[in-house]
Amino acid sequence: MVLYTKPPVVEVYEGNPLEPPCESIVVPVLQGPDGKPMVDVIRDLDPSGQLRGVSDLGFFKASVGDIFKGYVNGRLIVYTGIGRFDEEWSRLLENARRGLASGVKQVVEGSKCTLLVLSRLNRDVAVEALIGALLASYRLEAFTREKKRLLERVLVDRGDLDLNYVTAVVEGVYLARDIANAPPHELPPRRLAEVVRELFSKRDNVEVEVFDFDRLVREGFGGIVSVGMGSKEKPVMVVVRYKGSNGAPVALVGKTVVFDSGGINLKTGESIVYMRSDKAGGAAIIGALWAISKLNLGINVVGLIPAVINVPSGESYLPSDIIRMWDGTVVEVTNTDAEGRLIIGDAIAYAAKALGADEIVDLATLTGAIVVALGPLIAGLFTRDDRLREELLEASRRTGEKLWPMPMEDDYKQWLTRGAMVGDIANAGTRVGGAIYGALFLERFSHGKPYAHIDIAGPGMGYEAGGIAPSYWPDRSLAPGYGVRLLVEYLLAKASRLKAQPSS
């Protein structure tokens, strides 16, 4: 299924919680109103009273990620705090994800199997805790000689959880992480297209179409062609159509720069090594489509993945070049390192005009400016559509994938034309307001359709988040697969509303 990494298998366990067929047990513990762990809910798992003794001494408070380890019947038991029982709902869900993730990280390299004791948690909280635990077990080891991850099987002590949903979402995130973090020579555009075909080849509800380089040239995708023509690995655009109902599709567009050197405006500094993850937007779209195809959502979705490598060569596009985009817009190139908006602009216009999308959402590691503004954990949300804004923010609150609404300032539109001496607009302009500039540039290609741009340069790439990242993100500054859970939740809610509407 996935490129390199498979999540642990999840199974329901109905036996004695102290005698599972596993080497370890992980127990989430809530914190009570007195600031102490609610040990009464795990009394059956603590026959020796060791947890109660430790909590009485104040060593274990059950705050988020607080850990206490001991042994029961020769098995490692890990108590992990998930914070106060009376937290606001979205905070409680996030605490459950982070807390259980911290606990699972204690066993992932020492156990092939672990039991998660979730029976005393609210069902929604238990589902999110399980997702956090499975995401925390991710290790990208395809390219390392030593394989440290042992965890292959996770047991849960309750049968009322929607394991199909959990599995679909986690597989989607794993897939996005594998793609986003793959070295560019392992996954050039052509190979990425092959992988997507292979992934969905057995899905009756999904069709995959690949626009090769010749077709992109022939049909006038000037942005994609120009950015990618400097590499010997020529660009492609992958179009993935998920058929879940009748009606116009929701379009998801993902920036997929397999590696971004900056082109002729060559990047400098240590950050260039992380530019393998400049394909994190496209990776998230692929992961989300995988998840919804497994969930059989009653909604039509089309994913557009324009995949390029942006490197300097004798064939590269140049500053001052003029590019005619797919919809006829003439763009003057003022910076070859502002390449993402060129490939996404082509894809957005195609979704709006050729595919008849009902609404369009793009995910893009677009600007360093958004990281300066919001840091490495929060993505910027740009949209003029109030409904779309609230739907995405609600999905963010549910999943913990953070969004912050940003302005679409009309006065700044002057920058788009002011920087172009001979074209309609310039692809880059000022040193200030760079994230807004990028959003206004992309909006021109949506042709009046409801549109949201999500700049994921911070959480999409992950490399600036060392020490403050959620515990269910991967270690070693890898891209965390941000956006998969956000998009799946957004589409789930939308499909549910469509189902509830009376037929005409």
N, C-alpha and C positions, 0 to 999 in steps of 0.2 A: 504493500500500500504506500508507505512513505518512502522517501528517498534513502534515508540512512537509519533513522531512529524510530523504534516502535515503543509506544507507551506500555507500561505494565498491564497485564490482563486483569480485569476487575471481576470478582465473583462474590456472590452472597454466601456468607458463612452462618450456620445456625447452631453450631456446637457450643461447647463450654468455652466462654471467652477467655478462660485462663489456660486452655489447652488446645489452641488452634494448631493446625499443621504448618506452623511458621516459626521462624527464628525470633521474631520480634512482634511487639504489640505497641501501637501508638494511640494514646488516649488524649483527646482534646478536653481541656478543663476550663470552665467559665469562672470568672471572678464574681464573687457575691457582693452585696451592698456594703459589707464591712471591709472590703478591700482584700479579702482572703479567698483562697480557692473554695469552690463549692464541692467539698470532698464527699458530701453525702451521695452525690450522683455516681460516684465511682467506688463506693464502699465495697462492693462485691469484688472489685479488682485489686483491692488493697487489704488482703486478709491480715497482713502483718502490722498494718497501721503505719507503715513507714512514711507514706505521703502525709498523713495527718501530723506525724511527728515533725517532719521537715517544715510543713506549713506553719505549725505552731511556733517554730523557731524563726519564722520569717524568711527562710531561704527560698521558698517557692510561693509566689504571690498570684500566679496564673495571669500575669500581664501578658500581652501579645508576644509570643516567641519565647517566653520564660520556659526553661526546660528543667525537668528533674528525671533522672534515670535510675533504675534499679532492676532487680531480677525477681521474677515470679516463676516457680516451677522450672528454673533453669533457662527461662526465656527473658530476653531484654524487654523491659517495659519502659516506654518513654511517655511521660506526662508532659503535655505542651499547653501552655496557656493561650487562650483565645480572647482574653479581655473581658470586660464587664458584660454581664447578661442583659443590662438595660440600655445598651448603646442605641443610638439612632440606627434605623434598619440597614441602610447602605453601609454604614460603618461596621455594623455587626457582621455583615457578609464578608467585608474585606478583612476584618480581624480573623474570621474563621479560615479564610484562604491563607492568610499569612501565618497564623498560628500553627495550623496543621502542616503547612509546608516546612516550617522550621523543625517540627518533630520528625517528619519523613526524611529530612536531610541528615538526621542522626543515624538512619538505618540503611540508606540507599546503597552504600558501599559495603555493607556488612551482612545484608540479608537478601536471600532470593525471594522471600515471601514475608509480608507483614500484614497483621490484622489492624484495621482502623476501627476503633470502638466509637461509633456514631449514634448509637441507639438512643441516647438521651438528648439529642439535638433536634430542634425544629427541622422539618424536612428540607426547606429551602436552604437553611444554614448548612445542613449536612451535605447537600449537593455541592454548594460552593466550597465547603471545606475539602471535599473529595477532589474537586477540580484543582484546588491549590496544591493538594498532596501529589497528585499525578504530574502537574506541571513542574513541581520541585524535583521530581525524579529524573528530569531530562538531563542527559549528558550527550554532547556531540562527540562521539569517539570514533567516527569512521576514518579519521585521518591521523589517529594516534596509535602507537604500537601497544601501549598498555591500556587495557579496558578495566576501568574501576567500577562501573555501575554493575551491581549484581541484581538489583530488584527487578523481578520478572512478573510477580503476581501480587496483587493487592486484594485482600478480603475485607468485606464490610459486613457488619453484624445486623443488617436490616434489609428487607426485601422490597421496601416501598419507594426506593429511589429510582429515578429515571436514568438507568445506566446507559441506555442508548443515546440519550442527550449528552451525558457526561463523556462517553467515549467519542462521539462525533466531534464535540468541541475540542477535546484534548488532542485528538488526532489532527484536527485542523491547525491547532497552534504548533504542534510538533512539526508538521509539514512546513508551516511558514518559517519556523526557526531553521529547519534544515536548508531551505531555499535561501533565506536571507543571509545565512552564515557560510554558505558554500563558497569555496575559493573560485575566482572567476574562470580559471582554466577548467574546472570541473563542470561548470554550468554556464557556458556561453549561450547567447540567444538561441542558436539552433538547437542545442541540447535541451535547453529549458522548454522549448516548444515540444520536443519529443517526450519529455517527462510529463508534461501536462496531458498530452494525448494518451500516454500509457496509464496515467492515473485514472482518467475518466473513461477508459475504453470499455469498461464493463458496466458503466452507469447508463441505463436506458433513458434516464431523464436529462442527460447532458450531451450536448454536441460541441465539438471542438473544431474551430477553423483557424488555420495558420496563414497569415499573410507573409509570404517570403519577401526577400529584398526586391526582386524584380516586380512583384505585384505592388509593393509600396511605392516604387518609382513610377510605375505605370499609372497608378490611381492617384498620384499627387500628394502623398503623405510627406510633404516637404520637411516638416519638423523632425519626424522619426528618421528619415533618410539622411538628413544633414548631420544630425548628432552622431549617428552610428557609422557613417561611411569612412571614418578614419581608421577603423579596426578591420583586420582581415576577417574577423568574425562579424559578418554583416547583420544588421538589425532584422527583427521580425515583429509582427504584432499577433498575439494569440487572442482569439475571441472565444470565450466559453459561454455557451447559452444553456442555462438551466430552465427547464420547462416544468412549472408546477401548477400552472393555471392558464386561463385565457387572459387576454389584455396586454397592455404595453408593459415592458419590463422596467425594473429598476436597474440602472447601469452603475456598475462599480468599476472605477478606473484606478489602476495602481502604477505608480512610477516604478519602473523596473530597469534601472541602470545597473547592469551586472557588475561593472566597475567604473568608477568615475575618477579619472585623473585630473579633471578640469579641462581637458583638451589643450588647445593652444594657450589658454589662460591657466597654465599648469598650477595645481595646488602645491603648497609647500607645507612643511611641518609634519609632525607625527600623526596627525589625524588621517593622512591619506591611506594608511594601512587598513583603516576601518571602512573604506569606501566599497569594499565587497558587499556591505550591507545597504548600499544605496538602492538595492532592489527590494527593500523591506515592504514598500507599499504594494508592489505586485505580488510578493510572497503572501501578504495578508489576504489579498483578494483570492488567491488560489486556495489558501487554507479555509477561508470562509465558504467558498463554493463547495469545497469538499464536504464540510460539515453540513451545509443545508441540503446537499444532494443525499446524504445519508439520512437526514431527518425528514425528507420528502415534504418540504414546506410547500404550502399552497400559494405560491407566488412565482412570477417569472423574473428571473435575474439574468443579466448579461454582464460578464466580466471582461474587461479589456486590459490586456497586459502588453504594452509596447516595450520591447526588450532591446536594449542597446548596450554597447561598450563605448565610452567616451574617452578616447585616447588621441594624442597628437601623432600625426604622420603626414606624409606628403599628400594624402587625400583628405585630410581633416577639413572641416568647415572652419572658417576664419572670422575673427572680429572684423566687422564691416560688411560681411556677406549679407545678401538679401535672400530671405527664405519665403517662398510662397507656400503657406500652410494648406491643409486639405480643403478648408472652407474658403480659400481664396485670400485670406488675410495676409498682408505682406509684412513680415517681421524683419527688422534690421538687427543683426547680431552685434551687440556691444560687449558681450562677455560669453565666451564659450563654456564657462563654468555655471552659467544659468541655463543648463540644458534640459533639466527635468520638465520645465514648463513648456518647452517646445514639443516634447514627445507626448506629454499629457494633453496639451492643447489639441493636437491632431485627433487623439482618441476621444476626447470629450465632444468635439465637433461631430465626429463620426457617429457617436452614440446618440447625439441629439437629432441629427438630420437624416442619417441613413438607417439607424436602428429604431427610431421613434421612441426613445426612452421616455418613461413617465417622469422620472427624476434621476439626477446624477449625483453620485458621491465619489470624490477621489481621495485617495490616501497617498501622500507623497512625503518623502524625506526631502523637503524642498529647500528650506533656508536655514542657515546658521542663525539668522535674526530671531527666529522663533525660539531657539534654544536660549539665546541671550534673554529674551523676554520671559519665558516660562520655565526654563530649566529643563533637566533631562527626563522628568517624569510626566510632563503634561503636554498634550498636543493642542495646537491652536485650531479652533473651529471658526471658519469663515462662511457665512451664508446670509442672504437677505430674507430667506423664507422662514417665517416664525414657526410654522408647523414642523418643518424639517429640523430646525434648531432644537426644538423641545424634544422631538423623538430621539435624536442622537444624544442629547444630554441625559435623557431618561435611561437610555441604554448604557451610558457611561456610569451613571449612579449605580445601576444594577451590577455591572461587571467590574467596577473599580478601575477600568481603563480611562484615565483622566482626560477630560476635555475642558477647555476654557474658551468662551465666546470672544471673538476678536472683531474689531470694526471693519466694515467695508466702506472706507471713507471716500466719498465721491470727489472731494476736492483734490485727492491724490491722483485721480485719473489723468490729470494734466501731465504727470510724470511719464506716462506711457508714450505719449506723442512727442513730448519735449525732447526726449533723448534720441529720437529717430530723425536723422538728417534727410534721408531719402525714402524710408519705408513708412508704413502706416503706424507701427508702434515699435518700440525697442524692447528687446527681451530682458534688459536690465537697465536700471536707472540710477537711483540715488543711493547714498550710503546710509540713509535713515529710512525707517519704515519698510525695510526690505521684505518682511513677511506679508505685509499688506500689499505691496507692489506685486508680489507673486500671485496673490489671490485675485487682485483686480485684473491682472493679465489673463489668468485662466478663465475668469468669469466671462470674458468676451466670447469664448468659444462654446458657451452653454446655450446660446441662441434662445434665451428666454425661458428655458426649462428650469424647474425648481432644482437648485444646485447647491451643493455644499463641498467646500474644500477643507480637508483636514491635513494640516502640516504636522507630520509625525517625526520631524528631524530629531527631536529629543528622545522620546520613548521608542521610536521605531528602530533606532540604531543601538541605543543602550550603552554606548561606550563611555558616556559622561556620568553614568549613574552609580559608579563604584561606591559602595559603602552605604548608600541610601535607597537602593532598589528594593522592591518587594521581595520577600524571601522565596517566592515562587518563580522569579526570573532566573535565568541561567547565570552561572558564574562566569568569570573570565571575560566580562564586558561583551558578551555575545548579544546579538539582537534577540529580543524576547518574544517575537511574534505578536507584537502589539497590533491591535485592530481586528484580529479574528473574532474574539469574543464580543467586542463592540458591535461589529457588523452583523454577527449571527443574532445577537439580542435585538438589534434594530429591525432585522428582517423577520424574526419570530413575531415581534409585536405587530409589525405591519401585516403579516400574513393572518394573524389572529383578527385584526380589525377587518380585513377584507372578507374573511369567512363569516364574520358577524353581520356584514351588510346584507340587507334583503336583496334578493335577485330581482332584476327589473323585467 
